[in-house]
Amino acid sequence: MTPLSRTHAVDDSSPAAVTAAAQKGLAFLEKEGAVWYEEKNCLSCHHTPFQVRAHREAQRRGLPVDQKKLDEWVGWCVERAEPKGGNDVLAELMVFLSRDMVPPGEAQKKLETLPTQIASFQKPDGSWAASGQFHAEGWPQTEANEATTRLMLQSLNLPWADAEITKANRERAVAWLKSRDAESSKGEPKSTRSYATRLAYAVHTNEPAEQTAALSEKLIALQKPDGGWSWKMDADGSDPITTGEVLYTLNSAKAKAKAMDTVTPRAVAYLLKAQSEDGSWYQDHKRISNKIRKEEKPKVDGIYSYWASAWATLGLLSTLPEVKAEVTVVE
């Protein structure tokens, strides 16, 4: 996959432009996601779960969504959820999907087995080892394990998960994270994503407001002159994958900082400018991956670009208001 021509004027960051860009992003995610869904029959951490999440967020904001397709994708994801796909896939499914989204029957039964599966892969020290895309990213192993453990804890803290069964697992994980926080205080992480995952975890687990505020301010301070964020904090320029994730996380945290009045428009302008004609966002895997695969660059860039397109779409959607009334559904 290579960069395509851009679609938006630099200064066009109106809600109408955001909605149009998000809809193009959704169309791209559906089209390319079908390859993994229909042809490869593969439940990957970077495709179908994000395809579902983006369409669900669009639905919450009143954008037209084909409910039958969404139900089909959700059922397909849950029924094919297996540990061999990576712990992060199982946890993302639990965090991304509300229980009422999952069709009754076999999919519901399968969903209820995921907490026990996730708990079974916990290490004796209380952590979970990074797998899947988390393992492939260019951060130190301990940093990847911290992000993974926070994601696992988010999944086990869901209201419908059996709290008694996973209580000991969660207590060990919290203790391990506290020990890592003490160690991490001696230096900054290598990746902006570390702060984003910390903020997402803090919001999900209802950490004190001052903690979420401090993490939000840290992310805001890392915004680049071009309006986006880079995966590696010391990198030149921004990445759409990180910009989308940070923008989505800040808005999910309802960041109160006055700086958000300028942070959001700048980030939106960056994403609109970076979107390609086909609705995607190009992401060079060399800026993120810990393994540069020159021979497979187009293929690997395609995977990262899909992932980036999902996060960019989610980031844009997070700037639009949620609707109170019934969601708009395409039948």
C-alpha positions as CSV (number, residue, x, y, z in Angstrom):
1,M,0.0,0.0,0.0
2,T,1.3,3.4,-0.9
3,P,0.1,7.0,-0.1
4,L,-2.7,8.2,-2.3
5,S,-3.7,11.8,-3.1
6,R,-5.3,13.8,-0.3
7,T,-8.9,14.8,-0.2
8,H,-9.3,17.8,2.1
9,A,-8.2,21.4,2.3
10,V,-5.9,22.1,5.2
11,D,-8.2,24.6,6.9
12,D,-11.4,22.6,6.4
13,S,-12.1,21.0,9.9
14,S,-15.8,21.7,10.2
15,P,-18.2,19.0,11.6
16,A,-19.5,18.4,8.1
17,A,-16.0,17.7,6.8
18,V,-15.3,15.5,9.8
19,T,-18.5,13.5,9.2
20,A,-17.7,13.1,5.5
21,A,-14.1,11.9,6.3
22,A,-15.4,9.5,8.9
23,Q,-17.9,8.0,6.5
24,K,-15.2,7.6,3.9
25,G,-13.0,5.9,6.5
26,L,-15.9,3.6,7.5
27,A,-16.4,2.6,3.9
28,F,-12.7,1.8,3.5
29,L,-12.7,-0.3,6.7
30,E,-15.7,-2.3,5.5
31,K,-14.3,-2.9,2.1
32,E,-10.8,-3.9,3.2
33,G,-12.1,-5.7,6.3
34,A,-14.1,-8.0,4.1
35,V,-10.8,-9.5,2.8
36,W,-9.9,-10.7,6.2
37,Y,-13.5,-11.6,7.1
38,E,-14.6,-13.4,3.9
39,E,-11.4,-14.4,2.1
40,K,-8.8,-15.0,4.8
41,N,-11.2,-16.1,7.5
42,C,-8.8,-14.4,9.9
43,L,-9.7,-12.7,13.2
44,S,-6.8,-10.2,13.5
45,C,-6.2,-7.6,16.2
46,H,-5.8,-4.9,13.6
47,H,-8.8,-5.6,11.3
48,T,-12.3,-7.0,12.2
49,P,-12.4,-5.9,15.9
50,F,-11.5,-2.3,14.9
51,Q,-13.9,-2.5,12.0
52,V,-16.7,-3.3,14.5
53,R,-15.6,-0.6,17.0
54,A,-15.5,2.1,14.4
55,H,-18.9,1.3,13.1
56,R,-20.3,1.1,16.6
57,E,-18.9,4.6,17.5
58,A,-20.4,5.9,14.2
59,Q,-23.7,4.5,15.2
60,R,-23.5,6.3,18.6
61,R,-23.1,9.5,16.7
62,G,-26.1,9.1,14.5
63,L,-24.2,8.1,11.3
64,P,-26.0,5.4,9.2
65,V,-24.8,1.9,9.9
66,D,-26.0,-1.4,8.5
67,Q,-27.2,-3.2,11.7
68,K,-27.4,-6.6,10.1
69,K,-23.8,-6.4,8.9
70,L,-22.7,-5.1,12.3
71,D,-24.4,-8.0,14.1
72,E,-22.8,-10.4,11.6
73,W,-19.4,-9.0,12.2
74,V,-19.8,-9.1,16.0
75,G,-21.0,-12.7,16.0
76,W,-18.2,-13.7,13.6
77,C,-15.5,-12.1,15.8
78,V,-16.7,-13.7,19.1
79,E,-17.2,-17.1,17.6
80,R,-13.7,-17.2,16.2
81,A,-11.9,-15.7,19.2
82,E,-9.1,-18.0,20.1
83,P,-6.0,-17.5,22.3
84,K,-3.7,-18.4,19.4
85,G,-4.7,-15.1,17.8
86,G,-3.0,-13.3,20.8
87,N,-4.2,-12.2,24.2
88,D,-4.7,-8.7,22.9
89,V,-7.4,-9.9,20.4
90,L,-9.4,-11.5,23.2
91,A,-9.1,-8.5,25.5
92,E,-9.9,-6.0,22.7
93,L,-13.1,-7.9,21.9
94,M,-14.2,-7.7,25.5
95,V,-13.3,-4.0,25.8
96,F,-14.6,-2.9,22.4
97,L,-17.9,-4.7,22.5
98,S,-20.7,-4.2,25.0
99,R,-22.4,-7.4,26.0
100,D,-25.7,-6.3,24.4
101,M,-24.0,-6.1,21.0
102,V,-23.3,-9.8,20.9
103,P,-26.1,-11.9,19.4
104,P,-27.7,-14.5,21.7
105,G,-26.8,-18.1,21.4
106,E,-23.4,-19.5,20.7
107,A,-21.7,-16.1,20.5
108,Q,-23.0,-15.1,23.9
109,K,-21.8,-18.4,25.4
110,K,-18.4,-18.0,23.8
111,L,-18.1,-14.4,25.1
112,E,-18.6,-15.6,28.6
113,T,-15.6,-17.9,28.3
114,L,-13.2,-15.2,27.4
115,P,-12.4,-13.9,31.0
116,T,-11.3,-17.3,32.1
117,Q,-9.2,-17.7,28.9
118,I,-7.5,-14.4,29.4
119,A,-6.8,-15.1,33.1
120,S,-5.2,-18.4,32.2
121,F,-2.4,-16.7,30.4
122,Q,-1.4,-14.5,33.3
123,K,2.3,-14.9,34.3
124,P,3.2,-15.8,37.9
125,D,4.4,-12.2,38.6
126,G,0.9,-10.8,37.8
127,S,1.6,-9.5,34.3
128,W,0.6,-10.7,30.8
129,A,3.2,-10.9,28.1
130,A,2.7,-8.8,25.0
131,S,1.5,-10.7,21.9
132,G,0.1,-9.9,18.5
133,Q,0.6,-6.3,17.4
134,F,1.7,-5.2,20.9
135,H,4.6,-7.6,20.6
136,A,5.5,-6.3,17.1
137,E,5.8,-2.7,18.1
138,G,9.1,-0.9,18.7
139,W,8.9,-0.4,22.4
140,P,10.9,-2.2,25.1
141,Q,9.4,-5.5,26.2
142,T,8.6,-4.3,29.7
143,E,6.7,-1.3,28.2
144,A,4.8,-3.6,25.9
145,N,4.0,-5.9,28.8
146,E,2.7,-3.0,30.8
147,A,0.3,-1.9,28.1
148,T,-0.8,-5.5,27.6
149,T,-1.5,-5.9,31.3
150,R,-3.5,-2.8,31.4
151,L,-5.6,-4.0,28.5
152,M,-6.1,-7.4,30.2
153,L,-7.2,-5.7,33.4
154,Q,-9.7,-3.5,31.5
155,S,-11.2,-6.6,30.0
156,L,-11.5,-8.4,33.4
157,N,-13.0,-5.3,35.0
158,L,-16.1,-5.3,32.8
159,P,-19.4,-5.4,34.9
160,W,-20.6,-8.7,33.3
161,A,-17.3,-10.6,33.8
162,D,-17.4,-13.0,36.8
163,A,-15.5,-10.9,39.4
164,E,-15.0,-13.7,41.9
165,I,-13.4,-16.0,39.3
166,T,-10.8,-13.4,38.3
167,K,-10.4,-11.5,41.6
168,A,-7.0,-13.0,42.4
169,N,-5.8,-12.4,38.8
170,R,-6.8,-8.8,39.0
171,E,-5.2,-8.2,42.4
172,R,-1.9,-9.7,41.2
173,A,-2.0,-7.6,38.0
174,V,-2.7,-4.3,40.0
175,A,0.2,-5.1,42.3
176,W,2.5,-5.7,39.4
177,L,1.5,-2.5,37.7
178,K,2.2,-0.6,40.9
179,S,5.7,-2.0,41.0
180,R,6.2,-1.1,37.4
181,D,4.9,2.4,37.9
182,A,7.5,2.9,40.6
183,E,10.2,1.7,38.3
184,S,8.9,3.7,35.3
185,S,8.9,6.9,37.3
186,K,12.7,6.9,36.8
187,G,12.3,7.7,33.1
188,E,9.8,8.3,30.4
189,P,8.5,5.6,28.1
190,K,9.7,5.4,24.6
191,S,6.2,5.5,23.0
192,T,3.4,8.0,23.0
193,R,1.1,5.0,23.0
194,S,2.2,4.1,26.5
195,Y,0.6,7.3,27.8
196,A,-2.5,6.7,25.7
197,T,-2.9,3.2,27.1
198,R,-2.3,4.5,30.6
199,L,-5.0,7.1,30.2
200,A,-7.5,4.6,28.6
201,Y,-6.9,2.3,31.6
202,A,-7.3,5.1,34.1
203,V,-10.7,6.1,32.6
204,H,-11.9,2.5,32.4
205,T,-11.0,1.8,36.0
206,N,-12.3,5.1,37.4
207,E,-8.9,6.3,38.6
208,P,-8.8,9.6,40.5
209,A,-9.6,12.7,38.4
210,E,-6.2,14.2,39.1
211,Q,-4.5,11.1,37.6
212,T,-6.5,11.3,34.4
213,A,-5.9,15.0,34.2
214,A,-2.2,14.6,34.5
215,L,-2.1,11.9,31.8
216,S,-4.3,14.0,29.5
217,E,-2.0,17.0,30.0
218,K,1.1,14.9,29.2
219,L,-0.5,13.7,26.0
220,I,-1.5,17.3,25.1
221,A,2.1,18.4,25.6
222,L,3.3,15.8,23.2
223,Q,1.3,17.2,20.3
224,K,3.6,17.9,17.3
225,P,3.7,21.2,15.4
226,D,1.8,19.6,12.5
227,G,-1.2,18.9,14.8
228,G,-0.7,15.2,15.3
229,W,1.2,12.8,17.5
230,S,4.0,10.3,16.6
231,W,4.3,6.8,17.9
232,K,7.9,7.4,19.0
233,M,8.0,10.5,21.1
234,D,11.3,11.6,19.6
235,A,10.3,11.1,16.0
236,D,9.9,13.9,13.5
237,G,6.4,14.5,12.2
238,S,3.3,12.6,13.2
239,D,1.6,9.3,12.5
240,P,-2.1,8.9,11.7
241,I,-2.3,5.7,13.8
242,T,-1.1,7.5,17.0
243,T,-2.9,10.7,16.3
244,G,-6.2,8.9,16.0
245,E,-5.6,6.9,19.1
246,V,-4.6,9.9,21.2
247,L,-7.4,12.1,20.0
248,Y,-9.9,9.3,20.7
249,T,-8.5,8.6,24.1
250,L,-8.4,12.3,25.1
251,N,-12.0,12.7,24.1
252,S,-13.0,9.5,25.9
253,A,-11.4,10.8,29.0
254,K,-13.3,14.1,28.5
255,A,-10.1,16.0,29.0
256,K,-11.0,19.3,30.6
257,A,-7.8,21.2,29.8
258,K,-8.4,24.6,28.2
259,A,-5.8,23.6,25.7
260,M,-8.2,21.1,24.2
261,D,-9.9,24.0,22.5
262,T,-6.9,24.3,20.2
263,V,-5.6,20.7,20.5
264,T,-8.7,19.1,18.9
265,P,-9.0,21.4,15.8
266,R,-5.3,21.0,15.1
267,A,-5.5,17.2,15.4
268,V,-8.6,17.1,13.2
269,A,-6.9,19.2,10.6
270,Y,-3.9,16.9,10.5
271,L,-6.1,13.8,10.0
272,L,-8.3,15.4,7.3
273,K,-5.2,16.5,5.4
274,A,-3.6,13.0,5.7
275,Q,-6.6,11.1,4.5
276,S,-6.3,9.5,1.0
277,E,-8.9,9.5,-1.8
278,D,-10.0,5.9,-1.0
279,G,-10.8,6.9,2.6
280,S,-7.7,5.3,4.1
281,W,-4.7,6.8,6.0
282,Y,-1.3,5.5,5.0
283,Q,1.0,4.4,7.7
284,D,4.7,3.4,7.1
285,H,5.3,0.4,9.4
286,K,9.0,1.4,9.8
287,R,7.9,4.2,12.1
288,I,6.3,1.8,14.6
289,S,7.3,-1.9,14.1
290,N,10.3,-3.4,15.8
291,K,11.1,-5.4,12.7
292,I,11.6,-3.7,9.4
293,R,10.5,-6.0,6.6
294,K,11.8,-4.5,3.3
295,E,10.8,-7.5,1.2
296,E,7.2,-7.4,2.5
297,K,6.9,-3.6,2.9
298,P,3.7,-3.1,0.8
299,K,1.9,-6.0,2.5
300,V,3.0,-4.9,6.0
301,D,2.3,-1.2,5.3
302,G,-1.2,-2.3,4.2
303,I,-1.8,-3.9,7.6
304,Y,-0.6,-0.9,9.5
305,S,-2.5,1.5,7.2
306,Y,-5.7,-0.4,7.9
307,W,-5.0,-0.1,11.6
308,A,-4.2,3.6,11.2
309,S,-7.4,4.1,9.2
310,A,-9.4,2.6,12.0
311,W,-7.8,4.8,14.7
312,A,-8.0,7.9,12.5
313,T,-11.7,7.3,11.9
314,L,-12.3,6.7,15.7
315,G,-10.4,9.9,16.5
316,L,-12.5,11.9,14.1
317,L,-15.8,10.3,15.4
318,S,-14.8,11.1,19.0
319,T,-15.0,14.8,18.2
320,L,-18.7,14.5,17.1
321,P,-21.5,14.6,19.7
322,E,-23.2,11.4,20.7
323,V,-26.9,11.3,19.9
324,K,-29.6,10.8,22.6
325,A,-32.3,9.4,20.3
326,E,-32.4,6.1,18.6
327,V,-29.4,5.4,16.5
328,T,-29.7,5.7,12.7
329,V,-29.7,2.3,11.2
330,V,-29.6,1.1,7.6
331,E,-31.8,-1.9,7.2
